[in-house]
Amino acid sequence: MCAIKRDLLVSTLAMLFGLTLLAAGPACAQQSGGVQGWPARPVKIVVPSSPGGATDTLSRALATRLPELWGQTVVVENRPGANQIIGGDYVSKAAPDGYTLLVSDAATFVINPFLYKSLPYDPINGFAPVSELVQVPWVLWANAAVPVKNVQELIAYARANPGKLSYGSFGNGSSAHILMDWFSKLNGIDIVHVPYKGSAPAAAGLLSGETSLMMVTPLVLEQHARAGRVRMLAAASEQRIAMMPDLPTVIEQGVPGFVAGTWFGILAPAATPPELVAKISADVAKIMNDPAFREANITRQWLIPVASTPQAFSAFLRRDYNYWKKMVEASGVKVE
């Protein structure tokens, strides 16, 4: 009888121990950096620029599709200002739990470090790279009232009218500021810089005639070119843009070596568990590689899809960091 009671007690304890392990499993997985149970609430994508720009547009497209995979709402929150420092700093200091992500262009990570004496965040080690989303080729645009139709006419007009032309950028020290300043120096011309808080307000300035020129992706202005409000002077990419094969590049029009563009990437706060970073990256890639999504939100928008792994994006960031160091020095742009 004692043996039976002893066996029953052992069996009961074993069952209770097993139940305890089952109950603790999800919590342990979360604590050890697993992804079980994520996301349990809405996820926020922070865009460090104004609504309506190319970064914002792609972020919102992703935010409409990610709930299909995650079963949770994905919201986009714009935090523009200070050349994307405000939004970048906010995400770098967010909890590393996957609920706050950043979609930004190059400025936040590989340009600001060479423009500012100090940043409130670490541009490389303050984030966990998730995926490079797209490469963004640019076009050199002119307001329709500017009497030029190509790059050589622009250079000749600017030389004959120093300081008369102006260009809009996404902000002081933005990639558009640096590359247009470099363009001016390469060609010995004087064009006035007018900074805005993002590509959308800069485009509005060009359309209104407040500025004369702008360097930005076709996504922002192509519809206005068809309406005759702005004019495309050149593709700023190394090769002609696939969907604009008749538009010569800046290089083809007599400015050797000039290439301008940027990229968009998605990142999480540093210390986000690698398993969670890998899941987010894989899920984003599923959407980016979906033919319907790619056609509507990437190819049709003159973007070049990438959808890289976290490891590939991390290596790319470090290479681009060195590239922009040279570019900022060559342009001579200073913010502080």
Sequence and secondary structure as in RCSB ss.txt:
>XXXX:A:sequence
MCAIKRDLLVSTLAMLFGLTLLAAGPACAQQSGGVQGWPARPVKIVVPSSPGGATDTLSRALATRLPELWGQTVV
VENRPGANQIIGGDYVSKAAPDGYTLLVSDAATFVINPFLYKSLPYDPINGFAPVSELVQVPWVLWANAAVPVKN
VQELIAYARANPGKLSYGSFGNGSSAHILMDWFSKLNGIDIVHVPYKGSAPAAAGLLSGETSLMMVTPLVLEQHA
RAGRVRMLAAASEQRIAMMPDLPTVIEQGVPGFVAGTWFGILAPAATPPELVAKISADVAKIMNDPAFREANITR
QWLIPVASTPQAFSAFLRRDYNYWKKMVEASGVKVE
>XXXX:A:secstr
 HHHHHHHHHHHHHHHHHHHHHHHHHHHHHHTT  TT  SS EEEEESS TTSHHHHHHHHHHHHHHHHHSS EE
EEE   GGGHHHHHHHHTS SSSSEEEEEETIIIIIGGGT S  SS TTTTEEEEEEEEEEE EEEEETTSS SS
HHHHHHHHHHSTTT EEEESSTT HHHHHHHHHHHHHT   EEEE SSHHHHHHHHHHTS SEEEE HHHHHHHH
HTTSEEEEEE SSS  TT TTS BTTTTT TT   EEEEEEEEETT  HHHHHHHHHHHHHHHT HHHHHHHTGG
GT EE    HHHHHHHHHHHHHHHHHHHHHHT    
